[in-house]
Amino acid sequence: MKTPNYHDFYQKALIPIGLNDLLTLNELESYDIDSPFTHWLIAIEGEQLSQTKIYYHWKVSIYPSNCEGDMNWKKPFYCSPSMVSMDGAHDIACSIASLSKQDQLSTLKLKEKIS
């Protein structure tokens, strides 16, 4: 796995993609039929701010991946807004992991499009 942010990239365990979420994923323009995805890779990513002290903002990203964790970092399924607290990002990542285990990440994407 290679990302431009590999120093501050903390992934959770891979979660198999459920049927409802896979159907939603297949409808996206970014879906690559030559690289079929089987799992979700949920990660907390830190972005260092331009300041004299080292300071980060955090976001939660969801990437479709294969069973080995290979994914395209340029095409996330979802990215949360940036936040100041890594603890807050961790809580959101846990909630998203729970949704993915219930095969309901597609509802998260729909809510994002409506907003």
C-alpha positions as CSV (number, residue, x, y, z in Angstrom):
1,M,0.0,0.0,0.0
2,K,1.4,3.4,-1.0
3,T,-0.2,6.7,-0.1
4,P,1.2,10.2,-0.1
5,N,0.4,10.3,3.6
6,Y,2.0,7.0,4.7
7,H,3.5,8.5,7.9
8,D,0.2,9.4,9.4
9,F,-2.1,6.6,8.0
10,Y,-3.6,4.3,10.5
11,Q,-5.8,1.6,9.1
12,K,-8.3,-0.6,10.9
13,A,-8.7,-4.3,10.0
14,L,-10.1,-5.0,6.6
15,I,-13.8,-5.7,6.5
16,P,-15.5,-7.7,3.8
17,I,-17.8,-5.7,1.5
18,G,-21.5,-6.7,1.9
19,L,-23.8,-7.2,-1.1
20,N,-25.7,-3.8,-0.8
21,D,-22.5,-1.9,-0.5
22,L,-20.9,-3.8,-3.4
23,L,-23.9,-2.9,-5.6
24,T,-23.5,0.8,-4.7
25,L,-19.7,0.6,-5.3
26,N,-20.3,-1.0,-8.8
27,E,-22.4,2.0,-9.8
28,L,-19.6,4.6,-9.1
29,E,-17.6,5.9,-12.0
30,S,-14.4,5.3,-10.0
31,Y,-15.1,1.5,-9.9
32,D,-12.4,-0.4,-11.7
33,I,-13.8,-3.7,-13.2
34,D,-10.3,-5.0,-13.7
35,S,-9.5,-4.7,-10.0
36,P,-12.5,-6.1,-8.2
37,F,-12.8,-5.0,-4.6
38,T,-13.8,-7.4,-1.8
39,H,-13.0,-5.4,1.4
40,W,-13.2,-2.0,3.0
41,L,-10.1,-0.4,4.2
42,I,-11.0,2.2,6.9
43,A,-8.2,4.6,7.9
44,I,-7.5,7.6,10.0
45,E,-5.3,10.0,8.2
46,G,-3.4,12.9,9.7
47,E,-2.5,16.1,7.9
48,Q,0.2,18.2,9.3
49,L,-0.6,21.8,9.4
50,S,1.8,24.6,8.4
51,Q,2.7,26.0,11.8
52,T,5.9,26.3,13.8
53,K,4.7,23.6,16.2
54,I,3.8,20.2,14.8
55,Y,0.0,20.1,14.7
56,Y,-2.4,17.8,12.9
57,H,-6.0,17.6,11.6
58,W,-7.5,14.2,11.2
59,K,-10.0,12.7,8.8
60,V,-11.5,9.2,8.3
61,S,-11.3,7.7,4.8
62,I,-12.9,4.6,3.4
63,Y,-11.2,2.8,0.5
64,P,-12.4,-0.2,-1.5
65,S,-9.6,-2.8,-1.5
66,N,-8.8,-6.4,-2.2
67,C,-8.2,-9.0,0.5
68,E,-4.6,-7.9,0.9
69,G,-5.4,-4.3,1.5
70,D,-4.3,-3.0,-2.0
71,M,-6.3,0.1,-2.8
72,N,-6.2,3.3,-4.9
73,W,-5.5,6.2,-2.5
74,K,-6.7,8.6,-5.1
75,K,-10.2,7.2,-5.2
76,P,-11.7,6.9,-1.7
77,F,-15.3,5.8,-1.3
78,Y,-15.7,8.4,1.5
79,C,-13.7,11.0,3.4
80,S,-14.9,12.7,6.5
81,P,-14.4,16.4,7.1
82,S,-11.1,17.3,8.9
83,M,-11.2,17.4,12.7
84,V,-8.8,18.5,15.4
85,S,-9.1,15.4,17.6
86,M,-7.7,12.1,16.7
87,D,-10.0,10.6,19.4
88,G,-13.0,12.0,17.5
89,A,-11.6,10.5,14.2
90,H,-11.2,7.2,16.0
91,D,-14.8,7.2,17.2
92,I,-16.1,8.0,13.7
93,A,-13.9,5.2,12.2
94,C,-15.4,2.8,14.7
95,S,-18.9,3.9,13.8
96,I,-18.1,3.5,10.1
97,A,-16.7,0.0,10.7
98,S,-19.9,-0.9,12.5
99,L,-22.0,0.3,9.5
100,S,-19.8,-1.6,7.1
101,K,-20.2,-4.9,9.1
102,Q,-24.0,-4.3,8.8
103,D,-23.7,-3.7,5.0
104,Q,-24.9,-0.1,5.3
105,L,-22.0,2.0,4.1
106,S,-24.1,2.7,1.0
107,T,-26.5,4.7,3.2
108,L,-23.5,6.8,4.4
109,K,-22.6,7.7,0.8
110,L,-26.3,8.5,0.0
111,K,-26.5,10.9,3.0
112,E,-23.3,12.6,1.9
113,K,-24.7,13.2,-1.6
114,I,-28.0,14.6,-0.2
115,S,-26.2,17.1,2.1
